[in-house]
Amino acid sequence: MDELPLEQVRTLLAVVDEGTFDAAAAALHVTPSAVSQRVKALEQRTGRVLLMRTKPVRATESGQVVVRFARQLARLERDARSELGMGMADGRGPVRLPVAVNADSLATWFLPALTRVPQDPPVCFELHREDEGHTTALLREGQVMAAVTSSPDPVAGCTVRALGLARYLPVASPAFVARHLAGPRSLADRLRGAPAIVFDRRDELQDRFLRSLAGAQEAPAGAVRHHVPTSEGFRDAVAAGLGWGMVPQPQAEPLLAAGELVLLAPRRPLDVPLYWQQWKLDSPALAAVATVIARAAAEALLPADGRIT
């Protein structure tokens, strides 16, 4: 394939970011016809359909490759201009870093880590909250430059670094235990029929915990499931007695100590491995963030070979 004309690549990125050809034209200060012609020319050059003409416009799988390339190119250009003093008026314009992170990391250790990132030049974080099992999709689509993920398999063009294990504890309120979990049946059977708290429809932690219990081969089919899509709200819903759930250890321990939660299976935590995936890009800002995140994760998470003691 011939080289990709940079003007056409940047135009495709503008269309994806702005959502429509008209909005991209306004952002680029050209006519909508010029935008359409550039995109069509790029599709002819690559021999692929790069955009789905929906509202908003979406990149196809091939288009995602070009969008990722465009973002990487823009990042390299920005770093070069900064080093050459060609940025904003003082040559020290802020660096934009889009990162995908799961809600529980965001609510526990991730935000404090970002305060350690050097701000010379200033860094603007654009955080995308997504389940750790799905953050890599944002990397593939070129929406983010890095992600906290549960996947050790690198996205094309990305590197992977193990961060550690996020430990979740099966807990419920004392009143909930007395009301729903008392009796001679096995814990798995009792939990399967009790109301549960889930983050959203992608949340499988409660099901995974049940499957880990002896004799619990199936998910709690038919059980009441309350959807609470914030990390703090999830914890509070469990503490309020709305259902049982898997709560991150840092959030559960203070409530356990205060007697507001009960640990349902003391020696059966659920450990979720977390990884840092990022673009293979020689970006000082991205490298600085990766270093800080790795150090913070080493302090906040269990080592990958963590054992129950």
C-alpha atoms as one frame of an Amber mdcrd trajectory, in Angstrom:
protein
   0.000   0.000   0.000   1.197   3.534  -0.776   1.961   5.966   2.017  -0.999
   7.476   3.829  -1.410  11.193   3.041  -1.282  13.005   6.367  -3.968  15.508
   5.392  -6.397  12.678   4.699  -5.436  10.826   7.896  -5.987  13.927  10.010
  -9.313  14.527   8.289 -10.500  11.005   9.108  -9.570  11.555  12.748 -11.471
  14.840  12.816 -14.594  13.142  11.463 -14.415  10.418  14.116 -13.764  12.899
  16.928 -16.408  15.414  15.837 -19.012  12.799  14.935 -20.169  14.265  11.601
 -18.631  15.457   8.337 -20.089  18.946   8.859 -18.605  19.272  12.360 -15.240
  18.029  11.102 -15.333  20.571   8.315 -15.954  23.356  10.829 -13.083  22.135
  13.021 -10.722  21.953  10.040 -11.961  25.204   8.486 -12.767  23.528   5.152
 -15.997  22.663   3.370 -17.947  19.454   4.106 -17.356  18.519   0.455 -13.583
  18.697   1.000 -13.864  16.462   4.061 -15.934  13.913   2.145 -13.484  13.918
  -0.764 -10.495  13.384   1.531 -12.151  10.463   3.317 -13.191   8.858   0.038
  -9.681   9.293  -1.347  -8.220   7.640   1.761 -10.665   4.741   1.462  -9.705
   4.296  -2.196  -6.000   4.395  -1.314  -6.358   1.776   1.445  -8.937  -0.299
  -0.401 -11.042  -0.420   2.761 -14.222   1.130   4.080 -12.967   3.231   6.979
 -16.152   4.853   8.267 -19.706   3.777   8.998 -21.860   6.712   7.914 -24.001
   6.659  11.024 -24.846   9.459  13.463 -22.423   9.864  15.039 -19.936   8.533
  12.498 -18.072   5.417  13.659 -14.804   3.933  12.465 -14.820   0.440  11.027
 -12.220  -2.069  12.192  -9.909  -0.879   9.405 -10.751   2.713  10.230  -9.733
   2.139  13.842  -6.239   1.242  12.639  -5.980   4.557  10.786  -7.473   6.488
  13.712  -4.940   4.943  16.087  -2.144   5.889  13.682  -3.505   9.439  13.471
  -3.564   9.823  17.241  -0.053   8.447  17.580   1.136  10.798  14.862  -0.494
  13.746  16.619   1.125  12.721  19.912   4.585  12.507  18.341   4.098  15.861
  16.627   2.987  17.454  19.884   6.016  16.085  21.775   8.385  17.264  19.047
   6.841  20.750  18.999   7.089  20.938  22.785  10.771  19.970  22.761  11.411
  22.554  20.044   9.519  25.262  21.910   6.881  25.433  19.183   3.831  24.703
  21.321   1.630  27.428  22.757   2.873  30.956  23.346   5.335  29.854  26.012
   6.184  26.578  24.299   4.813  24.696  27.312   1.303  23.742  26.249  -0.486
  20.996  28.198  -0.161  17.390  27.074  -3.455  15.504  26.584  -3.404  11.867
  27.712  -6.580   9.777  27.273  -6.524   6.711  29.575  -9.091   3.956  30.178
  -9.468   2.678  33.736 -11.956   0.508  35.610 -14.240   2.071  38.223 -12.786
   0.256  41.250  -9.217   1.308  40.458 -10.481   4.831  39.883 -12.183   4.834
  43.291  -9.242   3.398  45.242  -5.644   3.865  44.065  -5.571   5.328  40.559
  -6.481   8.982  41.147  -3.922   9.529  43.939  -1.305   8.077  41.597  -2.027
  10.721  38.963  -1.110  13.471  41.434   2.469  12.146  41.343   2.851  12.635
  37.585   5.319  15.466  36.880   3.516  18.543  35.540   6.377  19.966  33.497
   4.875  20.446  30.969   1.315  20.214  32.335  -0.584  16.986  31.612  -4.339
  16.949  30.947  -5.819  13.551  31.838  -8.863  12.402  29.907 -10.152   9.383
  31.833 -12.518   6.874  30.255 -14.264   4.647  32.810 -14.770   1.113  31.533
 -14.826  -2.426  32.905 -11.318  -3.855  33.165 -12.309  -6.662  30.824 -13.275
  -4.193  28.103 -10.782  -1.314  28.358  -8.627  -2.836  25.614 -11.445  -2.157
  23.142 -10.787   1.556  23.605  -7.109   0.955  22.815  -8.008  -0.900  19.610
 -10.324   1.907  18.570  -7.616   4.496  19.176  -9.723   6.347  21.738  -7.106
   6.053  24.494  -3.320   5.820  24.646  -3.191   3.536  27.690  -5.479   1.387
  29.806  -5.740  -0.530  33.058  -7.003  -3.921  31.928  -7.425  -7.514  33.036
  -6.108  -8.755  29.690  -2.453  -9.839  29.459  -2.711 -10.151  25.671  -1.284
  -7.022  24.046  -3.402  -5.029  21.655  -1.628  -4.586  18.330   0.921  -1.795
  18.677   0.844  -1.861  22.483   3.084  -3.054  25.293   1.876  -4.794  28.468
   3.109  -4.505  32.056   1.707  -6.511  34.981   0.465  -4.257  37.790  -0.673
  -6.759  40.423  -3.815  -8.335  41.830  -6.926  -6.432  42.875  -8.527  -8.395
  45.725 -12.300  -8.520  46.139 -14.042  -9.768  49.278 -17.505 -11.424  49.407
 -19.413  -9.346  51.947 -22.897  -8.429  53.141 -24.424  -6.446  55.968 -25.142
  -8.250  59.271 -28.874  -7.679  58.807 -28.731  -9.098  55.265 -26.896 -12.195
  56.530 -29.512 -12.786  59.221 -32.376 -12.271  56.774 -31.111 -14.136  53.690
 -28.102 -16.288  54.504 -28.995 -18.114  57.715 -29.737 -21.829  57.618 -28.140
 -25.247  57.099 -27.738 -25.083  53.327 -24.337 -24.512  51.741 -23.151 -20.930
  51.313 -23.331 -21.335  47.544 -26.979 -22.404  47.682 -27.874 -19.576  50.050
 -26.136 -16.946  47.916 -27.659 -18.275  44.729 -31.136 -17.473  46.035 -30.270
 -14.176  47.706 -30.345 -10.687  46.162 -26.987  -9.635  44.730 -25.426  -6.310
  43.810 -23.777  -6.053  40.385 -22.031  -3.093  38.815 -23.661  -3.541  35.403
 -24.535  -6.311  32.971 -20.841  -6.920  32.276 -20.021  -7.517  35.935 -19.223
 -11.208  36.404 -17.399 -11.078  39.756 -20.345 -12.363  41.791 -20.873 -15.242
  39.348 -17.157 -16.062  39.375 -17.162 -16.195  43.161 -20.131 -18.536  43.199
 -18.460 -20.807  40.655 -15.371 -20.891  42.870 -17.361 -22.346  45.755 -17.559
 -26.130  46.035 -20.558 -27.450  44.172 -21.482 -24.117  42.632 -21.169 -24.828
  38.938 -23.815 -22.393  37.740 -24.392 -18.668  37.991 -27.195 -17.524  40.342
 -29.906 -17.855  37.692 -33.166 -16.291  38.834 -31.583 -14.325  41.668 -32.525
 -10.691  42.176 -29.737  -8.456  40.846 -29.530  -4.773  41.684 -27.445  -2.745
  39.197 -25.395  -0.040  40.896 -22.927   1.440  38.361 -20.536   3.331  40.646
 -17.835   1.869  42.854 -18.787   3.896  45.930 -22.492   3.296  45.319 -21.875
  -0.443  44.992 -20.113  -0.517  48.375 -22.852   1.569  49.991 -25.603  -0.623
  48.541 -24.007  -3.726  50.054 -23.512  -1.979  53.406 -27.146  -0.836  53.351
 -28.319  -4.439  53.035 -29.678  -4.248  49.496 -27.714  -7.358  48.503 -24.403
  -9.159  48.819 -21.459  -8.437  46.556 -17.735  -8.542  45.857 -16.267  -5.317
  47.256 -12.635  -4.189  46.720 -10.581  -4.973  49.808  -9.552  -1.331  50.459
 -13.224  -0.329  50.511 -14.428  -3.338  52.507 -11.865  -3.421  55.320 -12.945
  -0.216  57.154 -16.583  -1.378  57.116 -15.614  -4.866  58.274 -13.650  -3.362
  61.169 -16.638  -1.200  62.098 -19.007  -4.174  62.019 -21.017  -2.726  59.134
 -20.097  -5.640  56.850 -19.633  -9.366  57.378 -17.074 -11.422  55.461 -18.983
 -14.349  53.958 -16.041 -16.618  53.142 -12.863 -15.566  54.992 -10.487 -17.674
  52.929 -12.112 -17.218  49.534 -11.267 -13.780  48.162 -11.370 -13.230  44.432
  -8.167 -11.839  42.913  -8.322 -10.042  39.556  -4.993  -9.526  37.744  -4.517
  -6.039  36.368  -2.184  -4.922  33.589  -1.095  -1.633  32.074  -1.272  -1.549
  28.296  -0.048   1.456  26.336   0.898   2.451  22.830   4.418   1.687  21.678
   5.198   5.358  21.462   8.305   7.323  22.418   6.358   9.884  24.430   7.974
  11.356  27.572   4.591  12.161  29.101   3.235   8.660  28.513   6.426   7.107
  29.885   6.198   9.265  33.024   2.582   8.224  33.617   3.439   4.543  33.115
   6.226   4.752  35.697   4.002   6.446  38.269   1.125   4.000  37.714   3.439
   0.987  38.088   4.817   2.311  41.382   1.383   3.145  42.761   0.029  -0.259
  41.765   2.949  -1.961  43.532   1.903  -0.137  46.721  -1.852  -0.636  46.394
  -2.246  -4.071  44.792  -1.125  -7.543  45.781   1.868  -8.988  43.945   0.972
 -11.332  41.128   2.018 -14.313  43.270  -0.021 -13.113  46.264  -1.271 -15.850
  48.584  -3.924 -15.984  51.281  -2.317 -15.840  54.712
